[in-house]
Amino acid sequence: MLKVLLALLGFVELVVPDRFIQFFERYALENPEQCLRKAWVSPVARLEGLTILVTILRPGTFSGVVRSVLGCYGLMAAISPRGYLDYWTPLLYEEAKACEWKSWVIPTTRIAGILYVLIAVFGWKSKPSSDQQINK
């Protein structure tokens, strides 16, 4: 079920990255209208959506690289969610100081970071495909 949800999110992020980002900004920012995203954010969000889809649909394709990156970012978010947001906000927004995160974003960032670390460390349990079962 989680993989289906992630695949759906990845697909939406790939197809309509601006709407995807705006949807979450409305819930996460106190003042989304005052936070102007930098031009590179949408194309990178599209790439992130593609990476999520490929990772879910073709397990093992990026497993080492994706797990390492996911683990590093997850560790940063888990240890210091406020620092994580303070680091990323100026990279994502033109007037970063104007952006105010809602209070629930910090603990949610920590939880997401912990989940990323767990996925990076323990992997993603998948049922073996029919090809894998035949080769055994």
N, C-alpha and C positions, 0 to 999 in steps of 0.2 A: 504494500500500500504506500509506504514512504517513497519507494522508487517511482511509482506512478505519479505521485504528487511532485516530486523533484523533476521528473521528465516533463510534466505539464508546465511547471515554472520555467524550466530551461527553454522549452519551446516558445512560450510567450515572450520571454526575454530576448530570444533570437529574432522573433518576428516583429515585435513592437517594443523595442527597448525603451523608448521615451515614455510611452504610456505606463509600462511596467515600473519604471523608476518614479514617475509622478505619483502613481498609486501609493507606493510605499512612503514617499516623501510627505504626502498628506497626513499619514498616520504617525510618522516618526519625528517630524519637525514641527515646532511651535509656529514657525513662520515660513512655510515653504515658498511663498511668493517673493520673499526677500533673498532667497538662495539661488543664485544663477549658476547652473552647472557648467563646467568647462567643456569645450567642444569634443574632447577625446573620450568623454565618459560613455556616451551612447554607443560608439563602435566597440569599445572594450566590453560593455555590457552585452552586446550582441555576441562577441567572442566567448564570453563567459557562458552564455546560454548554450552555444554550440558545444563548448567543452563539457558542460553538464550532460547534455544529451548523448554525446559520444561516450562519455564515461559510463553512463547508465546502460546504454544500448549495446555497447561493445566492451564489456568488462575486460580489463587487462590492457586496453589500448594505451592509456596514459598512467597506468596504476602507480608506478614508482614516482614519476614526476608530480602527478596530481596529489598523491598522498603526502609527499614531502612538503609541497607548497601549502596544502591544506593544514598540515600539522603545524608548520611555522606560523602561519597567520592565526590559526586557532589558539596556539600557545600565547601569542601576543594579546589576543582578545580576552582570553581566560584570565591571564595574570593582571592585566591592566586595561579594562574596557574603556575607561575614560581616556587613558593615554592612546589607545587604539583609535578612538574617535578624534582625539586632538591631532593625531598624525594624519589621518585620512581626510578629514574635513577640508583642510586647505588644498589638498591635492585634487579634490572633487569639485570644489565651489570657488567661484571668483572672489566673493566677499565672505570668506569663511567665518569671520568674527560675527557676522550678522546672523549666522545659522544657529538656532537654538534647538537642541535635541530635547524631546519630551523625557520625563523622568524614567519611564519604563524602558527606554532604549539601552541604558547602561547595564542593568541586570540581564536584559535579553542578549546583549552583545557578549556578556560573560558566558551565558548558557550556550549560545551558538559556538563560541570558542571551545568550550569543553566538548561539545559534540564533534566539532572538527578534529580535535585531538584524538578522541576515541576512534573515529573513523580512520584517521591516519595510522594509528597504532594497531588497531585490530582488524582493519580492512572492512570489506563489505561482503557479507556472506551471500553467495549466489548459489542457486541450484545449478548443478552441472548441466551444460547444454547436451543435446543428443549427440553431437560430435564428440564431446568429451567422454560421454558414457561409452560410445562405440570404441574409442581408442584405448580404453582400459583393458 
